[in-house]
């Protein structure tokens, strides 16, 4: 678990490093893509993973592998599709006041990194840890606090979406 906590911190740092030099428009599109991709990943990927596990004839002890792959597969495909659609429909980049672009771009880039790391922590917490593959009891306090704090932004978005659309909150229910 300690290594997973360090991995989530590394994902957050890498996300900030990769997006901080992008402009406000590019990072805004990335933020929308990551958020929508995460929602699609959770609300479409979980049923898809369960369907794949059922088709493969795997029992409930190994079903989390398929659910995890389904969530990340749907996330990846939906981020790619939304990014391609956004790039094709918006061939010219929005021009902002230079000062707004200079400070807004890195700020929104940090939000992109936070949402991506939050989605990663959320999926690790809700799928393999909840399935019993890893346990919080086996980890130091650092890893537990990383998962408890980093997963909150995406949990809030997913829970608000589930409440707003009156859909099944099985996967989003519980404390963040």
N, C-alpha and C positions, 0 to 999 in steps of 0.2 A: 504494500500500500504506500509505503514511503516513496517508492519509485513512481507510482502513479501521481502522487501529489507533485513531485518534481517535474514530471512530464506535463502536467496541466500548467504549471508555472512557466515551463519552457514554451509551450504552445502560446500562452499569453504574451510572453516576451517576443517571440518570433512574429506573431501577428502585429504587434505594435511596430516592430522594426520594419515589417514589409509594407505597412500602410501609412506610416507617418509622412512619407515623402510624396504621397499621392495628393491630388487636388481634392477640393471639397465635393465636386460633382462625382468624380470616380468613387470616392469613399462612400458617398450617399447611396449610389447604386449598389455598391458592395454590401452596405449595411442592410438595405432592403432585400438583396439576394440571400444573404446569410440568414436573416430573420425568417423570410418566407420559406427558404430551404429547410430550416430547422423545424418549422411548423409542419411542412409537408412530410419531413422525415419522421416526426413523431406520430402524426395522425394518419399517415398512409403507410409508413414503413413498418409500424408495429403489426397491423393486420396482414401486410404482405409477408413479413417474417413468420408470423404464426401460420399463415397458409403454406409457406414453403416447408416449415417444420412438419406440418400435418401431411403434406404430400411426400416428404422424405421418410415418414414413418418413425420419426424420432420421438422419444418420450419427453415428458415435461422437464426432465433434468437437463437435457441437451437443447431444448428449444430456444434458450437464450442466445445461442450462437446464431441461429437463423434470424431472430428478432434484431440482434445487434447488426448483422449484415444487412438486413432489410432497411433499418433506420438509416444507416450510413450510405447505403446504395441510393435510396430515394433522396436523401439529402444532397449527395453529390450530383445526381442527375438534375434535380430541381434547381440547384445553384447554377449549374452550367446553362440550363435552359433559360432561366430568368436573366442571367448575365448576357447571354447571346441576344435575347429579345431586346434587352435594354440597350445594348450596343448597336443593334441594327436600327432601332427606332429613334435613337438619339445619336445620329452620326456626328453632329457638332457638339462639342462640350459647352456646357453653360459657362458663361464668363461672369465672374463675381468681382466685386470690388477687391483689389489686390490684398488689402488688409484682412478682409473677411476670408478670402481664400487661404491666406497665409496662416491664420490661426484656426479657422474652421476645418480645414483639411486634416491636420493632425488630430484635432479633437474628435472628429467623426471617425478617423482611422483608429483611434483608441477604442471608440465604441464598437467598431467592427471586430477588433481583436477581443474585446471583452465578451461580445455575443458569441463569437466562435468558440472561445475557451469555455464559456458557460454552457454552450451546447455539448461540447465534448465531456465536460464534467457531469452534466445532467445525464447524458446517455450512459456513461460508465456507472454512475450511481444507480440509475433506475433499471439497468439491465443486468450486468454481471454481478454487481454488489448485491442487488436485491435478490438475485437468483442464488446467492450463497457462494459464488465462486471466490470472492474476496470478502473479507470481514473487516469492519472498522475496529473491532476489538484487537486485531492483530497489528494495528498500526499506531505510530506515535501520534501525539496530538496535532502535529503540524499537518499531516495528511488529512486528518479529519476536518481541521479548520479550513484547509484549502477547498475541500469538496463542499463543505457547508456554506462557504461564502461565495465561491466562484460559480456554483450552479444556480444561485438565486436569480440573476437577471433573466435567464432563459425560462426558468420555472415560472416567474411572474408573467412573462409574455404568453407562455403556453397555457397557463391557468386562466388568464384573462380571456384568451381566445376561446378556450373550452366553455367558459361561463357565458361569454357573449353569443356563441353559436348554439348554446344548449346541446352540446354533444357529450358523449360519455367521458367522464373525468377520471376514469380508472387509472390511467397512466400519469395524470398530473395531480391526483389527489394526494394529500399528506403534506407534511411540513417541508419547506424547501430545504 
